[in-house]
Amino acid sequence: SATANSHEKHVGGAADCIKCHTKTTATGTSILAGSPEHVDGTIDARFSKVSSFTNFSGAYNKTGKTCSATYCHAGSTPQWGANGTLNCASCHKADSTLPGKHNKHYESATVAGSYTATPGNNGTAGQYQFQCSSCHGLSISNHASGPVSASAAGEIFFGYSAAGKRGTYTYGATVTLDGSLNWTNGTCANTYCHSNGAGAAGNNTTFTWAAPTLGCADCHGDATTAGKLLNTGKHQAHVNNAAYLGTNFGCADCHAKTVTSSTAIADKTRHVNKFMDYSGVRAGRNKTCSNIYCHSNGKGNYINPTGWSAASTPLACNGCHLNTSSSHPKHVTTSGITCDKCHNATAASNTALVAVNVTHVNGNAQDVSIAAAYDGNGVTGNYTPGTQTCSSVTCHSNGKGGYQDVAWGATLNCGSCHPFGSLSAGHAKHIDVTQTSIFYTYTANRSGGDEGAGTAKYRFGCSTCHPTNEAIYHTNGTIDLTLKPESGIAGSLRNKNVNITTVGKDVAGSGVKTSGATVTCDNVYCHTNAYATSTNWSNVTPAWTGSFANADRCANCHGNSPSVGIAGSAAHAAHVVGIHSDDIFTGTSGKLTAGTGGTGGNTTAVGHGSSVQATTINCNICHNATVTYARNDRNPSCSITGCHAAPTNLAQINNRANHVNGKVDVSFQNVQIVSKAQLRKTSFDSYTAAGGYWTRNGGATPHYKDGGLAYDTAKAALNTSTMWNAGACSNIACHMGKTVNWNDTTVSCQSCHSKL
């Protein structure tokens, strides 16, 4: 029977009878004619020669029921019909002691169980255990079917394969024996096991069964070796791109469950398993890297790059870092500070990283390292991560060696780095050092209040004297001054400096001059008489570290009327000090004394000397919102009069917002003008017949040219809204109701006295 004893293990069909009973049958279905070994009372086994490549004929011991010297059992002597089943090691080695590179593919001391086991690795994390069928096939018919050549007993049928990777094997010469079986150092080709894992051949295609152990690069390639580059997908952009990434990723960064490093495998069950295992903090999913730290701004905001195999251009720095968080826009966009200034160990510029650094994509979003040029104290540790505070950095200095500790994300103003109370020299004259700073790019006058109270100070915007282009001039280690006009800034006082054409210290046309530590400003609007003709703006400021030499502040820029001494509008001199004060007829002979003497009801006949009889016309009359005191108390021509001196309010500004503000502020004082310049009665009556503009002192017995009580009073107090419009006075007693333009160059008696 074909199933008796051990027949079932050997016989798969009638033809198999021939292999052990070659003297009995030649077909397995009929008896050889004249065979002496059939029905002869004994069990006869005569082994056929399996192939021309083997000389094994074998022998059968009837007594012991054992076979010996057979190809099938490689020289072992198994007993026919014995209880139990032979295992793989019964005929040849079947564990890690196998010859050649078997021990690299089957590293376990456990004997292989069956050649029909499913192909693949059935090992552990520490040991490969590729089943025999992975290289020798699953089919029973291929087992013990005869040597493939005189030098090779084992036949290769790759059972572990992938699409396009079916594998071929080239047999070599005999180099070793396993029992009585020959083994060769042949060559594998086009196998999945030694591919790059992505469908293409591995880098090493010439290895043999006797070759040294292959490394990772032999199949996958490595980061830098020419001809062996790991170039599948976007590997090169990640493993060999330190100049771009600032670092190189290792295999474990994205394949953490498979490897522990770029040369050591962590879990061999996850290697050569027909699956791309990617895992770890830097690994994506589904062949994309969406929502992973590597492609984020380091603070939880992610970008989604293209697929691993999709064509794309390398991401620039702003592909992940948009510089929109916290204080970044203020530093990068507004001030033009490049990435390397604060992340010096990581970034080389706004578009390049420091090659081979260890701070990029390292899991720490606060890798702050201040560049040497911005390091104020010459030591490291200018940033405290716990409080996110910069200290001793030139960016937040006062420009003169003092540093401020500034927390990231804080809202700053000029005073945050330049505390107003610490500003030197002339700053206290231009800004209120007790107040908060003014918006950096504002170049107007933001002052307010009466300086007489002692609290109202000038508040000029920092950019009245300093550049507004932060990207170029701010935090550059230099105290930059510019008086040049700048377009696009409404209300800028600098735009009034039409004679300033360039920037720089001691550069022609810049207006900024130095002499040692002394700095002065020339040809600037702020220190002129504000007359419309710009060529008259030639005054020089006092030294920044000093003050005006004389006590008459107003005269230094405006002159001191009536002896002005500084060119300006001719109309100013025509108005001060009073109406015709130096040209009033006595009524009998000659003219009244031009000035000096006379107060209250004094009858001294003078043209100007008593404020009761003749209003002192000066700055305060027409610019009352700016000044409220006459400004000529220091003029030599009036030095001995006390009628309008202001010793306790010398040169006091009523509202600094109206002074040096780029405009001519006209605001009449609410007073009724009085004048000793009287018309004769007939003319006076003619002018007042229709209501007129003046009332004569004395009522029913009016005084006319009869001494100290002879003066006239305007019927209406001065009113800016009804008497002033666009440079012209109208409906005003001073001009007998006639409209007179301030800039008229020829004004005659008839311009006002049309009825004379």
Secondary structure, DSSP 8 states (H G I E B T S, - for coil): -TTSTTHHHH-SSGGGHHHHBTTTBSSSSSB-TT-TTSSSSS---B-----TT-----EEETTTTEEES-TTTTT---BTT-SS---GGGTS--STT-TTTHHHHB--SS----TTS-SSB---SS--BB-THHHH-S-GGGTTS--SSSS--S--B--S-BTTBEEEEE---EEEEETTEEEE--EEEEESTTB-SSSSB-S-----TTS----HHHHH-BSS-TT-B--STTHHHHHS-HHHHSS---HHHHBTTTBSSSS-BS-GGGSSSSS---BSTT--BTTB-TT-GGGB-SSS-B-----TTS------GGGT--S-STTHIIIIIIS---GGGTBTTTBSSSS-B-TT-SSTTSS-TT--B--GGGBSSSSS--EETTTTEE-SBGGGB-SSS-B--EETT----HHHHS-GGG--TTHHHHS-TTS----TT--SB---S-GGGS-----B-GGGTS-S-HHHHTTSSS-----S--TT-TT-SGGG-TT----SBT-TTS-EEEETTEEEEBS-GGGS---S-GGG---B---TTS--SSS-HHHHHH-BTTB--S---HHHHHHSSSTTTTS-B-SSSSB-B-SS---TT----BSSS-TTTS---SHHHHBTTT--S-S-TT-GGGTT--SS--TTSTT--S-GGGSSSSS---B--S---EES----HHHHHHHHTTS-SEEETTTTS--SSSSTT--EEESS---HHHHEETTEE-S-GGGTT--EETT-S---GGGT-TT-
